[in-house]
Amino acid sequence: MSTYAVGFARPDRRSWAQPVDQPMSWHAVEAHRPADELDGEVELAVCGAIVQVWGAQRWDRMSAGRSTCAECRQRTTPALRQVG
């Protein structure tokens, strides 16, 4: 099972693949080291958005919220990954 940090899509760090007016600002970032070590780093989210890691948040808690990226939620849900 992969571990994910939480990334925030800042307006100045948006990916060209993501619409500028995208309301879903929170994204999953695959963490290859502890999330607190990534805190403040600019990383690539699971969906391809460029985000800044917010180390104080955990993706497993945030991922149920309405302000999270639907693609990140889909790609980080184990049951959905096995089917797709």
N, C-alpha and C positions, 0 to 999 in steps of 0.2 A: 504494500500500500504506500502510495506517495504521500509526502507531507507537503502542505501548501501554506504559504504565507499570504497575507492580505496586501494587495497593492491598490493605491488610489490613483485614478487617472486625472492628473492635473491638466488644466486646459492648455498649458504650454508644452505638454508631453504626450499629446494624443497621437495615436497611430493613424496613418493615412487609411488604414483598413476600417477604422471605426469612425462613424459620423461625428462631426464636431458637436452636434446637439444631443449626443447620446446621454440619456439621463442615468444610466447605470454606471456609477463611478467606481464601485468596488470590484476588484478582480482577483483571481487566484494566481499566485506565482509559485511555480514549483520550487520548493526549498531544498537545496542540496546541502545546506548547513542550517543551524538553528535560526529561526526567524528573527530573534533579537540581534543576531549578527548582521542580518540583512537590513535592519531598521534604517530607513532614510536612503537606501540605495535605489537607483533607477534600474528597473529590470523589465524583462519582457513577460507579459502575462500569458497564461495558457491560451487565451483567445488571440494573441498577437498584439494587444494594446501595449503601449509603453507606459509604465506606471512607476510610482514611487512607493516602496514597501513601507507599510505602516505596521511596525513590529509589535505594537501593543494590542493588535487584534488577531484573532484566530479564524482562519477560513471556515473551519467546521462549525463555528458559531454564526459567522456572518453570512454563509452561503444560503441560508433560508430567508434572508431579508429581500425586500422588494427592490432595494437600491443596488443589488449585485448583478453582475453581468450574466445574462441567461446562458451564453455560450460557455463561460467559465463553469457555471453550475452544472451544465450538461456534461462537460468534459471531465469533471472531477467527481461525478457520482459513480461509484463502482458498478452498480447494476446497469446503468446506461452504457458505460464503457464496454462491458462484456457483450451487450447486444449489438452495438454499433460496430 
